[in-house]
Amino acid sequence: MTIHSVVIQKLLSTNAHIGRQVATHHFKEYTYGLRNKMAIIDSDKTLICMRSAFNFISCLARQNGRFMFINTNPLFDEIFDLMTKKVGCYSPSSSSLWRTGGFLTNSNSPKKFRSRNKKLCFGPTQPPDCIVIVDTESKSSVIDEAFKLQIPIVALVDSAMPLHTFSRIAYPIPVNPSVQFVYLFCNLITKTLLLEKKNLQLSNPKIDDREEATKIEDNKRKNNLAKVGITVMPYDKLAPLPEDIEDTKKLLDKLVILKVNHDSGRNMDFENPKSTIDICDGQTFLDMIVNQIETLNSKYGCQVPLLIFDKDDTHDSTLKVLEKYSESSVDVRTFKQGEDPELTFGGHRSKEEVHTFDDGDIFRSLMIGGTLDLLLSQGKEYILVMKSDNVATIVDPNIINHLMINAIDYCMEVTPSHSSNLILTPMNFKLQEIARNQDKHLKDKFKLIDTTNMWVSLRAIKRLIDTNRLKPKKPSISKENDYDQTLLQETNAGPGVQFFDNVIGVSTPESRFLPFDATSDLLLLQSDLYTCRAGVLSRNPARSNPLNPVIDMGPEFEKIGDFQSRFKSIPSIIGLDSLTVRGDVWFGANITLKGHVTIAAKAGLKLEIPDGVVIENKEINDPADIQK
């Protein structure tokens, strides 16, 4: 007996195949027909839909996604309680509280009151990334609200489910929701989430051992940061560049650029650093940085060098990208963790690897091996540190000019979280009021976002060394992969602003903040919405909406290889407001998307979007919907 036969028999034993007396038209593709006036659900189709749903749940769990589990049937309470306790999202003291209508769309100020039959087993403070519903009511407000917020739903659906509700479920599982099947379903969810959690712990085996110490250290750090304030300057208020080009040349000759090249593309199944992925007009982010520096050097006759700080496992791939610049006028130098960071072109590859996590570690990387003294002896005074792959970064002479005029030690580039939060005059902010990561859910809670670019005075770093405020330490070394071990330095950690006295922030335009984190960002960058000239991204002026389209693609598109194979060519999205893609969807060539578009292939079915079509404000579930 095959494994498939065993699984099918297990499904049949739970009565999962027995539908209701009514089978809606759209549900008939999941049924064999009627028997004794009861719809018989195809167990093979149920199994295919379950595989798609659990593949999505697994992918989301690997990315530490937030799940919301909702049960409206008291018969399933014990099963649900057991599952949620095991996966660690259950609170016995608050399980009887239910957020009624608007609990998602109005979650900032919900009212809580009691109900006998409804329980919210997991109510996160942030919007969930996925909602799992076991007993799906035909008029569930949860589904309507999740659809409005574009939150994917995994739900059990029966043969009487109306089309309006069914079409809004991203991963429907056609089944009879018997107690036996719900137990099987919840058991599979539990095993999936625990397996992914175990895999994460195996990839970071010492995290649990250090968890308590890390929490204590984090609390101390947060208390310190709460007292740190910073004055944020509007970009338009910066001192202008000198009129004499020779003065600007002298200014730029005092600048060095450091790219921290540690971010890998593993979340997109790309083993090399993200900075080596072709993102726009055939250029990588490293290409764009080099081209910007090349343009500055050519225009002003200056010599701005580029330092690239690699990890051991990103070093070789970086060198391959930089081979094309061996004859370039830009002085590109690389160093890596695991060796004394002497500025050499590669050097011997070591299997040992040092792990750095904060700004203090970046500053220390300049101390070891005399790098800092070498830069100072060459007349360099400021360093621009690019800590992430913000592909809209611009090397701006106006910023270093303002810093030198005002003798600034440290400057962080920030950008408004929304156009309504523009900084028009210098304003004071606490550091805790500035979002320090690129989580999409944080934009509504902060006025400013840290772009992770910082400008630092090399002499100020030198003073930290001389006063032992940033005392060099012998690096902790690991012979394991960076997923196998995470090492914390015994020193002040966190944002570099806390080390310096004379600090400011500069509020740069929103157009200069475009982080590259997923294939959805790649769709934006490779579309007709952006072009790249001289290493600088330019937005298509034909787009009237100042905001970029919201792109949400399912796990079928999360890998670079899958993303590239599913598009014959990238669609035109100049007139697009939002795009949601779910399921096995394939795009033809010369497609145009406008307005709000949702394309969701039915579970187990392949949906091909033909060449040359224009889709505007439509929800597509099968090819017939395109012609409507």
C-alpha positions as CSV (number, residue, x, y, z in Angstrom):
1,M,0.0,0.0,0.0
2,T,1.4,3.4,-1.0
3,I,1.8,6.4,1.3
4,H,-0.8,8.2,-0.8
5,S,-3.4,5.4,-0.2
6,V,-2.7,5.5,3.6
7,V,-3.2,9.2,3.7
8,I,-6.5,9.0,1.7
9,Q,-7.7,6.2,4.0
10,K,-6.9,8.5,7.0
11,L,-9.0,11.3,5.4
12,L,-11.9,8.9,4.8
13,S,-11.8,7.7,8.4
14,T,-12.5,11.2,9.5
15,N,-15.6,11.5,7.3
16,A,-13.9,14.4,5.5
17,H,-15.4,13.4,2.2
18,I,-19.1,13.7,3.3
19,G,-20.5,17.0,2.3
20,R,-23.9,18.6,2.7
21,Q,-27.1,18.1,0.8
22,V,-26.3,21.2,-1.2
23,A,-23.2,21.7,-3.4
24,T,-22.7,25.2,-4.7
25,H,-21.8,25.6,-8.4
26,H,-18.2,26.8,-7.7
27,F,-17.6,23.8,-5.3
28,K,-18.6,21.1,-7.8
29,E,-15.0,20.9,-9.1
30,Y,-14.0,19.5,-5.7
31,T,-16.8,16.8,-5.6
32,Y,-17.4,13.4,-7.2
33,G,-21.1,14.0,-7.3
34,L,-24.1,13.1,-5.0
35,R,-24.8,9.9,-3.0
36,N,-27.9,9.5,-0.9
37,K,-28.5,13.2,-1.6
38,M,-25.2,14.1,0.0
39,A,-22.3,15.8,-1.8
40,I,-19.2,13.5,-1.9
41,I,-16.0,15.6,-1.7
42,D,-13.0,14.4,-3.7
43,S,-10.3,13.4,-1.1
44,D,-7.6,13.8,-3.7
45,K,-8.6,17.4,-4.1
46,T,-8.7,17.9,-0.4
47,L,-5.2,16.5,-0.1
48,I,-3.9,18.8,-2.8
49,C,-5.4,21.8,-1.1
50,M,-4.0,20.8,2.3
51,R,-0.5,20.5,0.8
52,S,-0.8,24.0,-0.7
53,A,-2.0,25.4,2.6
54,F,0.6,23.8,4.8
55,N,3.3,24.8,2.3
56,F,2.2,28.4,2.8
57,I,2.1,28.0,6.6
58,S,5.5,26.4,6.7
59,C,7.1,29.2,4.6
60,L,5.5,31.8,6.8
61,A,6.7,30.1,9.9
62,R,10.3,30.1,8.6
63,Q,10.0,33.8,8.4
64,N,8.7,34.2,11.9
65,G,5.2,35.1,10.6
66,R,2.4,36.0,12.9
67,F,-0.6,33.6,13.0
68,M,-4.1,34.2,14.2
69,F,-6.2,31.1,15.0
70,I,-10.0,31.6,15.3
71,N,-12.5,29.1,16.5
72,T,-16.3,29.7,16.5
73,N,-17.5,26.2,17.4
74,P,-17.5,25.1,21.1
75,L,-17.1,21.5,19.9
76,F,-13.6,22.3,18.9
77,D,-12.5,24.2,22.0
78,E,-10.6,21.3,23.6
79,I,-8.8,20.6,20.3
80,F,-8.0,24.2,19.8
81,D,-6.7,24.7,23.3
82,L,-4.4,21.8,23.0
83,M,-3.0,23.1,19.7
84,T,-2.5,26.7,20.8
85,K,-0.8,25.7,24.1
86,K,1.7,23.6,22.2
87,V,2.6,26.2,19.7
88,G,2.8,28.9,22.4
89,C,0.1,31.3,21.5
90,Y,-2.5,30.6,24.2
91,S,-3.4,32.7,27.3
92,P,-5.9,30.9,29.6
93,S,-6.6,34.1,31.5
94,S,-7.8,36.0,28.4
95,S,-9.2,33.3,26.2
96,S,-12.8,34.3,27.0
97,L,-12.3,37.8,25.6
98,W,-13.3,38.4,22.0
99,R,-12.8,41.4,19.9
100,T,-16.0,41.9,18.1
101,G,-16.7,43.6,14.7
102,G,-13.7,45.6,13.5
103,F,-11.1,43.6,15.5
104,L,-8.7,43.8,12.5
105,T,-9.6,47.0,10.7
106,N,-10.2,48.9,14.0
107,S,-7.6,47.0,16.1
108,N,-6.0,50.2,17.5
109,S,-8.9,50.7,20.0
110,P,-11.0,47.6,20.3
111,K,-13.6,47.0,23.0
112,K,-13.4,43.6,24.7
113,F,-16.5,41.8,26.1
114,R,-17.5,38.3,26.9
115,S,-19.2,35.8,24.6
116,R,-20.1,32.2,25.3
117,N,-19.2,30.6,22.0
118,K,-16.5,32.7,20.4
119,K,-12.8,32.7,21.4
120,L,-9.8,34.5,20.0
121,C,-6.9,32.2,20.9
122,F,-4.2,34.5,19.6
123,G,-4.7,38.3,19.4
124,P,-1.4,39.8,18.4
125,T,-0.7,43.5,19.0
126,Q,0.4,43.8,15.3
127,P,-1.7,42.6,12.4
128,P,-1.3,38.9,11.7
129,D,0.4,37.6,8.5
130,C,-2.1,34.7,8.3
131,I,-5.5,33.8,9.7
132,V,-6.5,30.2,10.2
133,I,-10.2,29.5,10.6
134,V,-11.5,26.0,11.4
135,D,-15.2,26.6,11.4
136,T,-15.9,29.1,8.7
137,E,-19.2,30.9,9.0
138,S,-20.9,32.0,5.8
139,K,-21.2,35.6,7.0
140,S,-18.0,35.8,8.9
141,S,-16.9,39.4,9.4
142,V,-13.4,38.0,10.0
143,I,-13.1,37.0,6.3
144,D,-14.4,40.4,5.1
145,E,-12.0,42.3,7.3
146,A,-9.0,40.1,6.4
147,F,-9.8,40.5,2.7
148,K,-9.9,44.3,3.1
149,L,-6.5,44.2,4.8
150,Q,-5.1,41.7,2.3
151,I,-4.3,39.2,5.0
152,P,-4.3,35.6,3.5
153,I,-6.8,33.1,5.1
154,V,-6.4,29.4,5.5
155,A,-9.9,27.9,6.1
156,L,-11.9,24.7,6.0
157,V,-14.8,25.1,3.6
158,D,-17.8,22.9,3.0
159,S,-20.0,22.3,0.0
160,A,-22.5,24.9,1.0
161,M,-20.0,27.8,1.2
162,P,-21.3,30.8,-0.9
163,L,-19.1,32.1,-3.7
164,H,-18.7,35.6,-2.0
165,T,-17.0,34.0,1.0
166,F,-15.2,31.3,-0.8
167,S,-13.5,33.7,-3.3
168,R,-12.0,35.6,-0.4
169,I,-10.2,32.7,1.1
170,A,-6.6,32.4,-0.2
171,Y,-6.1,28.7,0.8
172,P,-9.5,26.9,1.0
173,I,-9.5,23.3,2.0
174,P,-12.7,21.5,0.8
175,V,-13.7,19.2,3.5
176,N,-16.4,18.2,6.0
177,P,-15.3,19.9,9.2
178,S,-16.0,16.9,11.5
179,V,-14.4,16.8,14.9
180,Q,-12.1,14.0,13.7
181,F,-10.9,16.0,10.8
182,V,-10.4,19.2,12.8
183,Y,-8.3,17.2,15.3
184,L,-6.2,15.9,12.4
185,F,-5.9,19.4,10.9
186,C,-4.9,21.0,14.1
187,N,-2.4,18.2,14.8
188,L,-0.8,18.8,11.4
189,I,-0.6,22.6,12.1
190,T,1.1,21.9,15.5
191,K,3.6,19.6,14.0
192,T,4.4,22.0,11.1
193,L,5.0,25.0,13.4
194,L,7.0,23.0,16.0
195,L,9.1,21.5,13.2
196,E,9.9,25.0,11.8
197,K,10.7,26.2,15.3
198,K,13.0,23.3,15.9
199,N,14.8,24.0,12.6
200,L,15.3,27.6,13.6
201,Q,16.7,26.5,16.9
202,L,19.0,24.0,15.2
203,S,20.3,26.7,12.9
204,N,21.0,28.9,16.0
205,P,21.8,26.2,18.7
206,K,23.0,28.6,21.4
207,I,20.2,31.1,21.2
208,D,18.1,29.4,23.9
209,D,21.2,29.3,26.3
210,R,21.7,33.1,25.9
211,E,18.0,34.1,25.8
212,E,17.7,35.3,29.4
213,A,21.0,37.1,29.3
214,T,20.1,38.8,26.1
215,K,16.7,40.0,27.5
216,I,18.5,41.6,30.5
217,E,21.0,43.3,28.2
218,D,18.3,44.4,25.8
219,N,16.3,46.0,28.7
220,K,19.4,47.9,29.9
221,R,20.1,49.1,26.3
222,K,16.4,50.2,25.9
223,N,16.6,52.2,29.1
224,N,19.7,53.9,27.9
225,L,18.3,54.7,24.4
226,A,15.2,56.2,25.9
227,K,17.3,59.1,27.1
228,V,19.0,59.7,23.8
229,G,17.7,62.6,21.8
230,I,18.5,63.7,18.3
231,T,17.8,66.8,16.3
232,V,16.5,66.0,12.8
233,M,17.2,68.5,10.0
234,P,15.0,68.9,6.9
235,Y,17.1,68.1,3.8
236,D,16.1,71.4,2.3
237,K,17.7,73.3,5.2
238,L,21.2,71.8,4.7
239,A,24.0,74.2,3.8
240,P,24.5,74.5,0.1
241,L,27.5,73.2,-1.8
242,P,30.4,75.6,-2.5
243,E,30.0,77.3,-5.9
244,D,33.6,76.5,-6.7
245,I,34.0,72.9,-8.0
246,E,37.5,72.8,-6.6
247,D,36.1,73.3,-3.1
248,T,33.6,70.5,-3.7
249,K,36.5,68.2,-4.9
250,K,38.4,68.9,-1.7
251,L,35.3,68.1,0.3
252,L,34.7,64.7,-1.4
253,D,38.4,63.8,-1.1
254,K,37.8,63.6,2.6
255,L,35.0,61.0,2.2
256,V,35.2,57.2,2.3
257,I,32.3,54.8,1.7
258,L,31.8,51.5,3.5
259,K,29.3,49.0,2.4
260,V,28.4,46.3,5.0
261,N,27.8,43.4,2.8
262,H,26.4,40.9,5.2
263,D,22.7,40.6,4.1
264,S,22.3,37.3,2.2
265,G,19.4,36.4,0.0
266,R,18.6,33.1,1.7
267,N,15.0,34.2,2.3
268,M,14.7,34.2,-1.5
269,D,16.7,31.0,-1.9
270,F,19.8,33.0,-3.1
271,E,23.0,31.9,-1.3
272,N,25.0,35.0,-2.3
273,P,24.6,38.5,-0.8
274,K,21.5,40.4,-1.9
275,S,23.8,43.2,-3.2
276,T,24.8,40.9,-6.0
277,I,21.3,40.3,-7.4
278,D,20.4,42.0,-10.6
279,I,17.7,44.5,-9.6
280,C,17.3,47.2,-12.2
281,D,18.4,47.5,-15.8
282,G,20.8,44.5,-15.3
283,Q,22.6,46.2,-12.4
284,T,23.3,44.9,-8.9
285,F,23.3,47.2,-5.9
286,L,27.1,47.0,-5.8
287,D,27.1,48.1,-9.5
288,M,24.9,51.1,-8.5
289,I,27.2,52.1,-5.7
290,V,30.3,51.9,-7.9
291,N,28.6,53.8,-10.7
292,Q,27.6,56.6,-8.3
293,I,31.1,57.0,-7.0
294,E,32.5,56.8,-10.6
295,T,30.2,59.7,-11.6
296,L,31.3,61.8,-8.6
297,N,34.9,61.1,-9.2
298,S,34.5,62.0,-12.9
299,K,32.4,65.2,-12.3
300,Y,34.6,66.7,-9.5
301,G,38.0,65.0,-10.1
302,C,38.0,63.6,-6.6
303,Q,39.0,60.2,-5.3
304,V,36.3,58.6,-3.2
305,P,37.2,55.0,-2.3
306,L,34.8,52.2,-1.6
307,L,35.3,49.7,1.2
308,I,33.3,46.5,1.2
309,F,33.0,44.6,4.5
310,D,32.1,40.9,3.7
311,K,31.4,37.8,5.7
312,D,33.5,34.8,4.7
313,D,30.6,33.2,2.8
314,T,29.8,36.3,0.8
315,H,33.4,37.3,0.0
316,D,34.0,35.3,-3.1
317,S,30.7,36.2,-4.8
318,T,31.4,39.8,-4.1
319,L,34.8,39.6,-5.8
320,K,33.2,38.1,-8.9
321,V,30.9,41.1,-9.2
322,L,33.7,43.5,-8.7
323,E,36.0,41.8,-11.4
324,K,34.4,44.0,-14.0
325,Y,35.7,47.1,-12.1
326,S,39.4,46.0,-12.1
327,E,40.1,48.8,-14.6
328,S,37.7,51.3,-13.1
329,S,38.9,54.6,-11.6
330,V,37.1,53.7,-8.4
331,D,39.4,52.3,-5.7
332,V,37.4,49.3,-4.5
333,R,38.9,47.4,-1.5
334,T,37.4,44.5,0.4
335,F,38.0,42.9,3.8
336,K,36.1,40.3,5.6
337,Q,35.4,38.9,9.0
338,G,37.7,36.2,10.2
339,E,40.9,38.1,9.3
340,D,42.6,41.3,10.4
341,P,40.8,43.7,8.2
342,E,43.8,45.0,6.2
343,L,42.5,46.6,3.1
344,T,43.5,44.1,0.5
345,F,41.9,42.8,-2.7
346,G,40.5,39.7,-1.3
347,G,43.4,38.0,0.4
348,H,43.4,34.3,1.5
349,R,40.0,33.0,2.2
350,S,39.7,31.8,5.8
351,K,37.1,29.3,7.0
352,E,36.9,31.2,10.3
353,E,34.2,33.9,10.6
354,V,33.5,36.8,12.9
355,H,29.9,37.9,13.5
356,T,29.1,41.6,14.1
357,F,25.7,42.9,14.9
358,D,25.8,46.6,15.8
359,D,27.3,49.9,14.9
360,G,30.0,49.5,17.6
361,D,31.2,46.3,15.8
362,I,31.4,48.2,12.5
363,F,33.6,50.9,14.2
364,R,35.8,48.2,15.7
365,S,36.3,46.7,12.3
366,L,38.0,50.0,11.3
367,M,40.3,49.9,14.3
368,I,41.8,46.4,13.9
369,G,44.8,46.2,11.6
370,G,45.4,49.9,11.5
371,T,42.6,50.7,8.9
372,L,41.4,53.8,10.8
373,D,44.9,55.2,11.0
374,L,45.5,54.5,7.4
375,L,42.4,56.4,6.3
376,L,43.2,59.4,8.5
377,S,46.7,59.5,7.1
378,Q,45.2,59.7,3.6
379,G,43.2,62.8,4.6
380,K,39.9,61.1,5.0
381,E,37.6,62.6,7.6
382,Y,34.1,61.1,7.2
383,I,32.8,57.7,6.4
384,L,29.4,56.9,4.9
385,V,28.3,53.5,6.2
386,M,25.6,51.7,4.2
387,K,24.4,48.9,6.6
388,S,21.5,47.5,4.5
389,D,20.4,47.1,0.9
390,N,18.5,50.4,0.6
391,V,18.8,50.5,-3.2
392,A,17.6,54.1,-3.4
393,T,20.6,55.4,-1.4
394,I,22.4,58.4,-2.9
395,V,25.9,59.5,-2.1
396,D,25.1,63.1,-1.4
397,P,27.8,65.8,-1.2
398,N,25.3,68.2,0.4
399,I,25.3,66.1,3.6
400,I,29.0,65.8,4.1
401,N,29.3,69.6,3.4
402,H,26.8,70.3,6.2
403,L,28.6,68.0,8.5
404,M,32.0,69.5,8.0
405,I,30.7,73.1,8.3
406,N,29.0,72.3,11.7
407,A,31.7,69.8,12.9
408,I,29.1,67.0,13.3
409,D,30.4,63.7,14.8
410,Y,27.5,61.5,13.7
411,C,24.6,61.8,11.3
412,M,21.8,59.3,10.6
413,E,19.7,59.4,7.5
414,V,16.0,59.1,8.2
415,T,12.9,59.5,6.1
416,P,9.2,60.2,6.8
417,S,7.1,57.1,7.3
418,H,4.3,58.9,5.5
419,S,4.1,62.0,3.3
420,S,2.0,63.7,6.1
421,N,5.1,63.4,8.4
422,L,7.4,65.7,6.4
423,I,9.9,67.6,8.5
424,L,9.8,71.3,7.6
425,T,11.9,72.7,10.4
426,P,14.6,71.2,12.7
427,M,12.8,69.0,15.3
428,N,13.9,67.0,18.3
429,F,13.1,63.3,18.6
430,K,13.9,60.6,21.0
431,L,15.6,57.6,19.4
432,Q,12.7,55.4,20.4
433,E,10.5,57.5,18.2
434,I,12.4,56.5,15.1
435,A,11.7,53.0,13.6
436,R,15.0,51.2,13.3
437,N,13.9,48.4,11.0
438,Q,11.8,48.1,7.8
439,D,8.8,46.2,9.1
440,K,5.8,47.3,7.0
441,H,3.6,47.3,10.1
442,L,5.7,49.9,11.9
443,K,5.1,52.7,9.5
444,D,1.9,53.6,11.2
445,K,3.5,53.8,14.7
446,F,6.5,56.0,13.9
447,K,6.9,59.3,12.2
448,L,10.4,58.6,11.0
449,I,12.2,55.5,9.7
450,D,16.0,55.0,9.9
451,T,17.3,54.3,6.4
452,T,20.4,52.6,8.1
453,N,22.8,54.9,6.4
454,M,25.1,56.8,8.8
455,W,27.8,59.4,8.3
456,V,30.5,59.3,11.0
457,S,33.6,61.4,11.7
458,L,36.7,59.3,11.6
459,R,38.3,61.6,14.1
460,A,35.4,61.1,16.5
461,I,35.9,57.3,16.2
462,K,39.6,57.8,17.0
463,R,38.6,59.8,20.1
464,L,36.5,56.9,21.3
465,I,39.5,54.7,21.0
466,D,41.8,57.0,22.8
467,T,39.3,57.4,25.7
468,N,38.5,53.7,25.9
469,R,34.8,54.4,25.2
470,L,35.0,52.0,22.3
471,K,37.9,49.8,23.4
472,P,39.0,47.3,20.7
473,K,38.4,43.7,21.7
474,K,39.8,40.5,20.3
475,P,37.0,39.2,18.1
476,S,35.1,36.1,19.0
477,I,35.7,33.6,16.3
478,S,33.5,30.8,15.1
479,K,34.4,28.0,12.6
480,E,30.7,27.4,12.0
481,N,28.3,28.9,9.5
482,D,26.6,32.2,10.6
483,Y,23.3,30.3,10.9
484,D,25.0,27.9,13.3
485,Q,26.2,30.5,15.8
486,T,25.5,34.1,16.9
487,L,28.1,35.8,19.0
488,L,27.5,39.0,21.1
489,Q,30.4,41.3,21.8
490,E,30.9,42.4,25.4
491,T,30.6,46.1,24.8
492,N,28.1,48.8,24.2
493,A,25.8,47.6,21.5
494,G,23.1,49.2,19.4
495,P,22.9,52.3,17.3
496,G,26.1,54.4,17.0
497,V,24.3,57.6,18.0
498,Q,24.8,56.7,21.6
499,F,28.6,56.9,21.3
500,F,28.9,60.5,20.1
501,D,28.2,64.0,21.5
502,N,27.5,66.2,18.5
503,V,24.8,64.2,16.5
504,I,22.1,65.1,14.1
505,G,19.6,63.4,11.8
506,V,18.8,64.4,8.2
507,S,15.3,63.8,6.9
508,T,15.9,62.8,3.3
509,P,13.1,62.5,0.7
510,E,11.0,59.4,0.8
511,S,12.2,58.6,-2.7
512,R,15.6,57.7,-1.2
513,F,14.3,54.8,0.9
514,L,13.5,51.6,-1.0
515,P,14.7,48.5,0.9
516,F,15.2,45.3,-1.1
517,D,14.0,42.4,1.0
518,A,11.9,40.1,-1.1
519,T,10.9,39.2,-4.6
520,S,7.9,41.6,-4.4
521,D,10.5,44.5,-4.2
522,L,12.2,42.9,-7.2
523,L,9.0,43.2,-9.2
524,L,8.8,46.9,-8.5
525,L,12.5,47.5,-9.4
526,Q,12.5,45.5,-12.6
527,S,9.2,47.0,-13.9
528,D,8.7,50.1,-16.0
529,L,8.2,52.0,-12.7
530,Y,12.0,52.5,-12.2
531,T,15.1,53.1,-14.4
532,C,18.7,53.3,-13.2
533,R,21.1,56.0,-14.5
534,A,24.6,56.6,-13.2
535,G,23.7,54.3,-10.2
536,V,20.7,56.3,-9.1
537,L,17.1,55.0,-9.3
538,S,14.7,57.3,-11.1
539,R,10.9,56.9,-10.8
540,N,8.8,57.0,-13.9
541,P,7.2,60.5,-14.1
542,A,4.2,59.0,-15.8
543,R,3.0,57.6,-12.5
544,S,0.7,60.2,-10.8
545,N,0.4,58.3,-7.5
546,P,3.2,59.4,-5.2
547,L,3.1,56.0,-3.4
548,N,4.5,52.7,-4.9
549,P,2.0,49.9,-5.6
550,V,1.5,47.4,-2.7
551,I,2.8,44.0,-4.0
552,D,1.8,40.8,-2.1
553,M,2.8,37.5,-3.7
554,G,2.4,34.0,-2.3
555,P,5.1,31.5,-1.4
556,E,5.1,30.3,-5.0
557,F,7.0,33.5,-5.9
558,E,9.3,33.8,-2.8
559,K,12.3,32.1,-4.4
560,I,14.3,34.0,-7.0
561,G,14.3,31.1,-9.5
562,D,10.5,30.6,-9.2
563,F,9.9,34.4,-9.5
564,Q,12.0,34.6,-12.7
565,S,10.4,31.5,-14.3
566,R,6.8,32.6,-13.6
567,F,7.2,35.9,-15.6
568,K,7.9,35.9,-19.3
569,S,8.4,39.6,-18.8
570,I,7.7,41.9,-15.9
571,P,4.2,43.5,-16.3
572,S,3.7,47.3,-16.7
573,I,2.6,48.6,-13.3
574,I,2.7,52.4,-13.8
575,G,-1.1,52.6,-13.1
576,L,-1.2,49.8,-10.5
577,D,-2.3,50.5,-6.9
578,S,-2.1,47.0,-5.4
579,L,-1.4,43.5,-6.6
580,T,-2.2,40.3,-4.7
581,V,-1.1,36.9,-6.2
582,R,-1.9,33.6,-4.7
583,G,-1.5,30.0,-6.0
584,D,0.0,28.5,-9.2
585,V,-0.1,31.7,-11.3
586,W,2.1,32.2,-14.5
587,F,2.4,35.6,-16.3
588,G,2.8,36.0,-20.0
589,A,4.6,38.9,-21.8
590,N,3.6,42.5,-22.2
591,I,0.9,42.4,-19.5
592,T,-0.4,45.7,-18.1
593,L,-1.8,45.9,-14.5
594,K,-3.9,48.8,-13.3
595,G,-5.8,49.8,-10.2
596,H,-6.4,47.0,-7.6
597,V,-5.7,43.6,-9.0
598,T,-6.1,40.2,-7.3
599,I,-5.1,37.0,-9.0
600,A,-5.8,33.8,-7.1
601,A,-5.5,30.4,-8.7
602,K,-7.8,27.8,-7.3
603,A,-6.1,25.2,-5.2
604,G,-4.5,22.5,-7.3
605,L,-5.1,24.4,-10.6
606,K,-2.7,26.3,-12.8
607,L,-3.7,29.8,-13.9
608,E,-1.9,31.3,-16.9
609,I,-2.3,35.0,-17.7
610,P,-2.0,35.3,-21.5
611,D,0.3,37.7,-23.3
612,G,-0.7,41.3,-23.9
613,V,-3.7,41.5,-21.7
614,V,-4.7,44.6,-19.7
615,I,-6.1,43.8,-16.2
616,E,-7.7,46.8,-14.4
617,N,-9.5,46.6,-11.0
618,K,-10.3,42.9,-11.3
619,E,-10.2,39.7,-9.3
620,I,-9.0,36.8,-11.4
621,N,-9.7,33.2,-10.4
622,D,-9.8,31.5,-13.8
623,P,-9.1,32.5,-17.5
624,A,-12.8,33.4,-18.0
625,D,-12.5,36.3,-15.5
626,I,-9.9,38.0,-17.7
627,Q,-12.4,38.6,-20.6
628,K,-15.1,40.0,-18.4
